[in-house]
Amino acid sequence: MTLTRDEAWKRLALHPDPTLEELFASDAGRVEKLSARLELGEGAGGVLFDWSKTHLTEDLLADFEALAEASGFAVMRDRLFAGEVVNPTENRAAEHAALRGVGRDASVEEAQALLARMKILVEALHEGTFGEVKHLIHVGIGGSALGPALAVDALARDLPLVDVHVVSNIDGVALEEAFVKCDPATTFVAVASKTFTTIETMVNASSALAWLEENGVADPSGRVIALTAAPEKAVEWGVDETRVLPFAESVGGRYSLWSSIGFPVAVAVGWDDFAAMLDGAAAVDAHFRDTDGRANLPLRAAFADLFYNRIKGAQTRAVFAYDERLRLLPDYLQQLEMESNGKSVTVGGEPSGPTAPITWGGVGTDAQHAVFQLLHQGTHLVPIDFIASVEPGDVLDPAHHQILLMNCFAQGAALMAGKASDDPHRSYPGNRPSATILVDDLDAATFGALIAFHEHRTFANAVLMDINPFDQFGVELGKEIAKKIEAGGERFDASTEALLRIAGLS
Ligand SMILES: O=P(O)(O)OC[C@H]1O[C@](O)(CO)[C@@H](O)[C@@H]1O
């Protein structure tokens, strides 16, 4: 029987409410059914996705599969990989997977040619073609900064080939912090902006060049590399054509780590590791493209996301990486998920109902000593993802990593089991859901897989909610008003007027 979307959602709301403990007690095969390993290819390790500590049941999964069918999920996914328009408000495809070799032939070919060009420049930089380069200041913001910052922090902690500083904020304090750590004589500047118009990035780029000049660099513009989907604007701005690394317009800002926006990553870790990151992501692309129903891991994760968000009314979801190298992951996921799915109308322009929960999180074990009180005993329903690596990232006494992992697993167990007490202050309600993602070893391939998994999970959520994850008009109004303030002559509300006066801006 084929259901409509509305019917499918109505059925999803009618399920019984077993506790997690009841679900485990009634099904000895629960872990096997709801956790699965994704192999990333020969020698590349794998990732375990354990969704057994969520409230998903066989019946719920079946009804979510009916929702996916009613939502035309398979058709939308085909369109995504075929390079067709999946962003109708901007009449664009979303071809980030083509950079990983998965997608429409012509787009993959174009992406590979652009990456080959980037590789030449990365290797030239390493080989000293531009003189000694010890530091790279990467200026960009949003999708042009969060991915590179996360990837460099995750993968290039031990002896990066070049010392990379990602600067996003227009607050001059951010750029000054990078200047203090760099020697102008051996510093290059990457200007990363899809549009090459973003005010923060353009002002930061100019200030970085001025700093080079003030510090004795004769030709600062010779030290600039532009990473952009608007190469003509970069040339107009003064970057030599040979140092402009373009990427396709169909790659969205928050999906652009795989393109030339990932230049600082390749500069820090070397081309082989950058390529391994793309390959790890490609393994997830192939899985997402070729697997149907609940066995599709990003889709299954979206089922659980929507169960908590739409059926149970959870307003947030939290991500805790028990890995210091992933401390920037919540920031990255905030943009990916909230800029993509923080919408209130459907693709057709109708009210959508609840959409993306607020993504937040932190790093374990630190977060245990700060925010976990609320998670164990507070009044909010917060589905949690735990992310960890079986192998350690450090070479210290193995006790460090063992304690880290034991704590990670203990939190999931405690949230689920809870603990009764006669004293209400010391009682833990339990039945609190979590999922665990466990990589064999956090390296370039598993990192790429982790990020691609979240991209596809975000897409799957959007399709099932019937919203467009690839536009972001919500960010425009604030920019417009900032421009009006700068131009002067316009009146605003009394509060804003007063603030502008106090700060000497009107
Ligand atoms: O890469 P650009 O064009 O500078 O844009 C930076 C960021 O700004 C946004 O457009 C939001 O303002 C993001 O979507 C984007 O990642």
PDBQT file of the ligand as one rigid body, heavy atoms in Angstrom, charges set to zero:
ROOT
HETATM    1  O1  LIG A 601      32.388  31.268   0.694  1.00  0.00    +0.000 OA
HETATM    2  P1  LIG A 601      31.675  32.570   0.789  1.00  0.00    +0.000 P 
HETATM    3  O2  LIG A 601      31.000  32.956  -0.471  1.00  0.00    +0.000 OA
HETATM    4  O3  LIG A 601      32.601  33.645   1.288  1.00  0.00    +0.000 OA
HETATM    5  O4  LIG A 601      30.533  32.411   1.866  1.00  0.00    +0.000 OA
HETATM    6  C1  LIG A 601      30.843  32.104   3.187  1.00  0.00    +0.000 C 
HETATM    7  C2  LIG A 601      29.636  31.616   3.930  1.00  0.00    +0.000 C 
HETATM    8  O5  LIG A 601      28.631  32.604   3.953  1.00  0.00    +0.000 OA
HETATM    9  C3  LIG A 601      27.349  32.015   3.822  1.00  0.00    +0.000 C 
HETATM   10  O6  LIG A 601      26.865  32.339   2.568  1.00  0.00    +0.000 OA
HETATM   11  C4  LIG A 601      26.401  32.491   4.879  1.00  0.00    +0.000 C 
HETATM   12  O7  LIG A 601      26.460  33.859   5.043  1.00  0.00    +0.000 OA
HETATM   13  C5  LIG A 601      27.611  30.523   3.952  1.00  0.00    +0.000 C 
HETATM   14  O8  LIG A 601      26.644  29.755   3.346  1.00  0.00    +0.000 OA
HETATM   15  C6  LIG A 601      28.955  30.397   3.344  1.00  0.00    +0.000 C 
HETATM   16  O9  LIG A 601      29.584  29.193   3.676  1.00  0.00    +0.000 OA
ENDROOT
TORSDOF 0
